[in-house]
Amino acid sequence: MGDKVGDVRIAQLASAIETAVAAAASGPATVAFSGGVDSSLVAMLASRHDEIELLVVGTPGAHDLGAAEESAALLNLNIRRLKISPAQMVAVSQELAATLTLSRQEVEFMLPFWLVAREATHPLLLCGQGADELFGGYDRFRRSAAAPDLAAEVAQLQARLPQREEVIARHFDREVACPFLDARVVAAADAFPQVERILAPGKGPLRAAAAALGLPAVIAQRPKKAAQYGSGAQKAIRGAQQQRLGLTLRFPSAAVAAAVAVATGPDNAGWVTLERDGATLEVRIVAASVGSLREAAEDFMACAALAARVAEKD
């Protein structure tokens, strides 16, 4: 992206992000902060317009606590750390699951945002949601069997926000803004082919735009760490899973088994582990109680049965 065309596109993207954050930062705000490029860029730009609070959530020793402190120091911004025990994280996950209709993976992913919304000083929440979908940040986009569609990913997230992030914000009498989903940013990102955005380590155009806007290089190039991993949420929840169920599933062919494994993986990550040997899948399901184990097993089997039927027709 060092050619003139690339430089123009980067400048246009940087301008769009700067405009979107300025529009979103309509007053004092709390930034859901992890220290990564997405939340750091939002925090840096928002701090130019009004008072902001950086709030990071994690269990003791969690990656995000250290990364967030380092980034806040580089940006010369104050940060508040919410360090909670794994047991507290599990208890909060149950509170979240009882309030919203979420998949198990969404509970893990949304836990840090729920805690930020609950503990925020300001009524406006700013977050980096949308950057990974728009700019190809997730590792799953780069797997050999992947067929990513970033436009569809963004559309799905935009449809989910009113049922998830916005509901959480209202639950705590807050508002939430996601500048990376601003129409101007989406349009500027679309100037970059999907393959250019997904190219390892991901989010190349965003990282270049962030550097152009003045974000320190160590933050702009920081590798992606998903919220459920960086905060320690998934590890805490997995550690509480005391009930386990093992299944052996045999399919007509290795191709069908592989298709089932790919189709069921994302929705069941953290609750179901799979090992494939030819046409056979060894499945391990974990949950905190017998009731939730049954629910997890039923959800997995319904997804696996549908995927098998589709694969067998193909």
C-alpha positions as CSV (number, residue, x, y, z in Angstrom):
1,M,0.0,0.0,0.0
2,G,3.0,2.3,-0.5
3,D,1.9,3.4,-4.0
4,K,0.1,6.7,-4.7
5,V,-3.3,5.0,-5.1
6,G,-2.8,3.2,-1.8
7,D,-1.7,6.4,-0.1
8,V,-4.9,8.1,-1.3
9,R,-7.1,5.3,0.0
10,I,-5.3,5.3,3.3
11,A,-5.8,9.0,3.7
12,Q,-9.5,8.7,2.8
13,L,-9.9,5.9,5.3
14,A,-8.1,7.9,8.0
15,S,-10.3,10.9,7.4
16,A,-13.5,8.8,7.5
17,I,-12.5,7.2,10.8
18,E,-11.5,10.6,12.3
19,T,-14.9,12.0,11.2
20,A,-16.8,9.0,12.5
21,V,-15.2,9.2,16.0
22,A,-15.8,13.0,16.2
23,A,-19.5,12.4,15.4
24,A,-19.7,9.6,18.0
25,A,-17.9,11.5,20.8
26,S,-20.8,13.8,21.5
27,G,-19.9,14.1,25.2
28,P,-17.8,12.5,28.0
29,A,-17.4,8.8,27.2
30,T,-16.1,5.6,28.5
31,V,-14.1,3.5,26.0
32,A,-14.3,-0.3,26.2
33,F,-10.5,-0.6,26.1
34,S,-8.2,-3.6,25.5
35,G,-5.1,-1.8,24.3
36,G,-5.4,-3.1,20.7
37,V,-5.5,-1.1,17.6
38,D,-9.3,-0.8,17.4
39,S,-10.1,0.5,20.9
40,S,-6.8,2.5,21.1
41,L,-7.6,4.4,17.9
42,V,-11.1,5.2,19.0
43,A,-9.7,6.4,22.4
44,M,-7.0,8.5,20.9
45,L,-9.3,10.3,18.5
46,A,-12.2,10.7,21.0
47,S,-9.8,12.3,23.6
48,R,-9.3,15.1,21.2
49,H,-13.0,16.1,21.5
50,D,-14.1,15.5,25.1
51,E,-13.3,13.8,28.4
52,I,-12.9,10.1,28.1
53,E,-12.4,7.2,30.5
54,L,-10.5,4.0,29.4
55,L,-11.9,0.9,31.2
56,V,-10.3,-2.5,30.8
57,V,-11.6,-5.8,32.2
58,G,-9.8,-9.0,33.0
59,T,-9.0,-11.8,35.4
60,P,-5.6,-11.6,37.2
61,G,-2.8,-12.0,34.7
62,A,-5.1,-11.5,31.7
63,H,-3.4,-10.3,28.5
64,D,-5.7,-7.2,28.1
65,L,-4.8,-5.8,31.5
66,G,-1.1,-5.4,30.6
67,A,-1.7,-4.4,26.9
68,A,-4.2,-1.8,28.0
69,E,-1.9,-0.2,30.5
70,E,1.0,-0.1,28.0
71,S,-1.2,1.5,25.3
72,A,-2.8,4.0,27.8
73,A,0.7,5.1,28.8
74,L,1.8,5.5,25.2
75,L,-1.3,7.6,24.5
76,N,-0.9,9.6,27.8
77,L,-4.5,8.7,28.8
78,N,-5.8,7.7,32.2
79,I,-7.0,4.1,32.5
80,R,-9.2,2.3,35.0
81,R,-8.6,-1.5,35.5
82,L,-11.5,-3.8,36.5
83,K,-9.7,-6.9,37.7
84,I,-12.1,-9.7,38.7
85,S,-11.6,-13.3,39.8
86,P,-12.5,-16.2,37.6
87,A,-15.3,-17.1,40.0
88,Q,-16.7,-13.6,39.7
89,M,-16.4,-13.8,35.9
90,V,-18.4,-17.0,35.9
91,A,-21.1,-15.4,38.1
92,V,-21.3,-12.4,35.8
93,S,-21.6,-14.7,32.8
94,Q,-24.7,-16.3,34.4
95,E,-26.2,-12.8,35.0
96,L,-25.6,-11.9,31.4
97,A,-27.0,-15.2,30.0
98,A,-30.1,-14.7,32.1
99,T,-30.7,-11.1,30.8
100,L,-30.1,-11.6,27.0
101,T,-30.6,-14.4,24.6
102,L,-27.1,-15.2,23.5
103,S,-25.1,-18.1,22.2
104,R,-22.5,-19.6,24.5
105,Q,-19.8,-18.0,22.4
106,E,-21.5,-14.6,22.6
107,V,-21.7,-14.8,26.4
108,E,-17.9,-15.2,26.5
109,F,-17.3,-12.5,23.9
110,M,-19.7,-10.0,25.4
111,L,-18.7,-10.4,29.1
112,P,-16.1,-7.6,29.0
113,F,-18.5,-5.2,27.4
114,W,-21.2,-6.1,29.9
115,L,-18.8,-5.3,32.7
116,V,-17.7,-2.0,31.1
117,A,-21.3,-0.9,30.7
118,R,-22.0,-1.8,34.3
119,E,-19.0,0.0,35.7
120,A,-18.6,3.0,33.3
121,T,-18.4,6.5,34.7
122,H,-20.0,8.1,31.7
123,P,-23.4,7.5,30.0
124,L,-21.8,7.2,26.5
125,L,-19.9,4.0,25.6
126,L,-17.5,3.9,22.7
127,C,-16.2,0.6,21.4
128,G,-14.2,-0.9,18.5
129,Q,-16.9,-3.3,17.4
130,G,-17.0,-3.9,13.7
131,A,-13.3,-3.4,12.9
132,D,-12.6,-7.1,12.7
133,E,-15.5,-7.8,10.5
134,L,-14.9,-4.8,8.2
135,F,-11.1,-5.2,8.0
136,G,-10.7,-9.0,8.2
137,G,-9.1,-9.2,11.7
138,Y,-10.3,-12.7,12.7
139,D,-7.9,-15.6,12.2
140,R,-10.7,-17.7,10.9
141,F,-10.7,-15.5,7.8
142,R,-7.3,-16.8,6.9
143,R,-7.8,-20.6,7.4
144,S,-7.3,-22.8,4.4
145,A,-10.9,-23.8,4.0
146,A,-12.3,-20.4,4.7
147,A,-14.5,-18.5,2.2
148,P,-15.0,-15.2,4.0
149,D,-17.5,-12.5,3.0
150,L,-16.6,-9.3,4.9
151,A,-19.7,-7.4,3.6
152,A,-21.9,-10.2,5.0
153,E,-20.0,-10.2,8.3
154,V,-20.6,-6.5,8.7
155,A,-24.3,-6.7,7.8
156,Q,-24.8,-9.6,10.3
157,L,-23.1,-7.6,13.0
158,Q,-25.1,-4.5,12.2
159,A,-28.3,-6.6,12.5
160,R,-27.1,-8.1,15.8
161,L,-26.1,-4.9,17.6
162,P,-29.6,-3.8,18.5
163,Q,-30.2,-7.2,20.1
164,R,-26.9,-7.3,22.0
165,E,-24.7,-4.2,22.5
166,E,-27.6,-1.8,22.5
167,V,-29.6,-3.9,24.9
168,I,-26.7,-4.1,27.3
169,A,-26.2,-0.4,27.1
170,R,-29.8,0.4,27.8
171,H,-29.8,-2.2,30.7
172,F,-27.3,0.1,32.5
173,D,-28.9,3.4,31.2
174,R,-26.1,4.0,28.7
175,E,-25.8,4.6,25.0
176,V,-23.3,2.9,22.8
177,A,-21.5,4.1,19.6
178,C,-19.4,2.0,17.2
179,P,-17.5,4.4,14.9
180,F,-16.1,1.6,12.7
181,L,-19.6,0.8,11.6
182,D,-20.2,4.4,10.5
183,A,-21.3,4.4,6.8
184,R,-18.4,6.7,5.9
185,V,-15.9,4.2,7.4
186,V,-17.5,1.2,5.7
187,A,-17.5,3.0,2.3
188,A,-13.8,4.0,2.7
189,A,-12.9,0.4,3.7
190,D,-14.7,-1.0,0.6
191,A,-12.0,0.8,-1.5
192,F,-9.7,-2.0,-0.4
193,P,-10.2,-5.5,-1.9
194,Q,-11.2,-8.1,0.6
195,V,-8.0,-10.0,0.1
196,E,-6.0,-6.9,1.0
197,R,-7.9,-6.5,4.2
198,I,-7.6,-10.2,5.3
199,L,-3.9,-10.6,4.4
200,A,-2.0,-11.7,7.5
201,P,-1.8,-10.4,10.1
202,G,-5.2,-8.8,9.1
203,K,-6.5,-5.3,9.1
204,G,-3.6,-3.9,7.1
205,P,-5.5,-0.8,5.8
206,L,-6.8,0.0,9.3
207,R,-3.3,-0.3,10.8
208,A,-1.9,2.0,8.1
209,A,-4.7,4.5,8.7
210,A,-4.1,4.4,12.4
211,A,-0.4,5.1,12.0
212,A,-1.2,8.0,9.7
213,L,-3.5,9.4,12.4
214,G,-0.7,9.3,14.9
215,L,-1.3,6.0,16.8
216,P,2.1,4.7,18.1
217,A,3.4,1.9,15.9
218,V,3.6,-0.6,18.7
219,I,-0.2,-0.3,19.2
220,A,-1.0,0.0,15.5
221,Q,0.8,-3.3,14.8
222,R,-0.3,-5.2,17.9
223,P,-1.7,-8.7,17.0
224,K,-5.4,-9.4,17.4
225,K,-6.5,-10.9,20.7
226,A,-10.2,-11.7,20.8
227,A,-12.1,-10.3,23.8
228,Q,-13.0,-13.7,25.3
229,Y,-9.3,-14.7,25.3
230,G,-7.7,-11.4,26.2
231,S,-9.9,-10.8,29.2
232,G,-9.7,-14.3,30.5
233,A,-13.5,-14.7,30.2
234,Q,-13.4,-17.9,28.2
235,K,-10.7,-19.5,30.4
236,A,-12.8,-18.7,33.5
237,I,-16.0,-20.1,32.1
238,R,-14.3,-23.2,30.7
239,G,-12.7,-23.8,34.1
240,A,-16.1,-23.9,35.7
241,Q,-17.4,-26.6,33.3
242,Q,-17.7,-29.7,35.5
243,Q,-20.1,-31.8,33.4
244,R,-18.7,-33.6,30.3
245,L,-20.1,-35.7,27.6
246,G,-18.2,-37.7,24.9
247,L,-19.6,-38.7,21.5
248,T,-18.3,-40.7,18.6
249,L,-20.0,-39.7,15.3
250,R,-19.4,-41.7,12.1
251,F,-20.3,-40.2,8.7
252,P,-20.5,-41.7,5.2
253,S,-17.3,-40.0,4.1
254,A,-14.3,-38.0,5.3
255,A,-15.7,-35.0,3.3
256,V,-19.0,-35.0,5.2
257,A,-17.2,-35.3,8.5
258,A,-14.9,-32.4,7.6
259,A,-17.9,-30.3,6.5
260,V,-19.7,-31.0,9.8
261,A,-16.6,-30.0,11.8
262,V,-16.3,-26.7,9.9
263,A,-20.0,-25.9,10.2
264,T,-20.3,-26.6,13.9
265,G,-17.0,-25.1,15.1
266,P,-17.6,-21.3,15.4
267,D,-21.0,-21.5,17.2
268,N,-19.7,-24.1,19.7
269,A,-16.1,-22.8,20.4
270,G,-15.3,-23.1,24.1
271,W,-18.0,-25.6,24.8
272,V,-17.4,-28.4,22.2
273,T,-14.0,-29.7,21.0
274,L,-13.7,-31.9,17.9
275,E,-11.1,-34.3,16.7
276,R,-11.6,-35.8,13.2
277,D,-10.1,-39.1,12.0
278,G,-11.2,-39.6,8.4
279,A,-15.0,-40.0,8.5
280,T,-15.2,-40.1,12.3
281,L,-15.6,-37.2,14.7
282,E,-14.7,-37.5,18.4
283,V,-16.8,-34.9,20.2
284,R,-16.3,-33.6,23.8
285,I,-19.0,-31.3,25.2
286,V,-18.6,-29.5,28.6
287,A,-21.0,-27.5,30.7
288,A,-21.5,-26.3,34.2
289,S,-24.6,-28.4,35.0
290,V,-26.4,-31.4,33.7
291,G,-29.2,-29.2,32.4
292,S,-26.8,-26.9,30.4
293,L,-24.9,-30.0,29.2
294,R,-28.1,-31.3,27.7
295,E,-28.8,-28.0,26.1
296,A,-25.3,-27.8,24.7
297,A,-25.5,-31.3,23.3
298,E,-28.9,-30.7,21.7
299,D,-27.7,-27.5,20.1
300,F,-24.6,-29.2,18.8
301,M,-26.4,-32.3,17.4
302,A,-29.0,-30.1,15.7
303,C,-26.3,-28.1,14.0
304,A,-24.3,-31.3,13.1
305,A,-27.4,-33.0,11.7
306,L,-28.2,-30.1,9.4
307,A,-24.6,-29.7,8.3
308,A,-24.4,-33.5,7.5
309,R,-27.6,-33.3,5.4
310,V,-26.3,-30.4,3.4
311,A,-22.9,-32.0,2.9
312,E,-24.4,-35.3,1.8
313,K,-26.6,-33.6,-0.8
314,D,-23.5,-31.9,-2.2
